[in-house]
Every structure is written in structure tokens, then in C-alpha cells.
Amino acid sequence: MEKLSFYDQVGIITPGAVFLFGMMFYRPELRDVFAKESVSIGGFGVFLIISYAAGHLLAALGNIIENLYWKWKGGMPSNWRWCTNTL
């Protein structure tokens, strides 16, 4: 298995954390769980773990949307040059 880079980790955790932080404004019960007066190390760890899972779910949803979009447009742009008949 390949070692994950710092960019791989941040690229998953950041969207998940932003999504969870945004959800706290729409769901009051999440605000009670995540937004307390003081943040403990354990609470921050739980938030990071949930952010990591949410980031993977968002990445999977984005990949599905991207695949559907490019199927609708006729394939990936990198394949357009090789698949078109220019003669």
C-alpha cells in the first residue's frame, strides 16, 4: 500500500470539516454536539475523525457527479483527440 501524503490527508479532512461546520448552522442538534464553550483534545479528535469520514463521502459523491457529467458530454476531454475522426 502506498503511503498517503500530507496533501491527501488535508484534501479529505478540509472539505469534511467545512461541511460539518456548515451543517452546524442548519441542524441545531449538531451545534450542541460540536460547538461547546471549550474544546477538549478528545472532542477535537472525534471532530477530525468524523470530518475524515465526511470528506471521503463528499469525494465519492464528487467522483460520481464528475463521471456522470463527462459521460453526458461525450467522454473525458483527454480522450476527445484520440476518439474523433479528423480525416
C-alpha positions, 0 to 999 in steps of 0.5 A: 500500500502506498503511503498517503501524503500530507496533501491527501490527508488535508484534501479529505479532512478540509472539505469534511470539516467545512461541511460539518461546520456548515451543517452546524448552522442548519441542524441545531442538534449538531451545534450542541454536539460540536460547538461547546464553550471549550474544546477538549483534545478528545472532542477535537479528535472525534471532530477530525475523525468524523470530518475524515469520514465526511470528506471521503463521502463528499469525494465519492459523491464528487467522483460520481457527479464528475463521471456522470457529467463527462459521460453526458458530454461525450467522454473525458476531454483527454480522450476527445483527440484520440476518439474523433475522426479528423480525416 
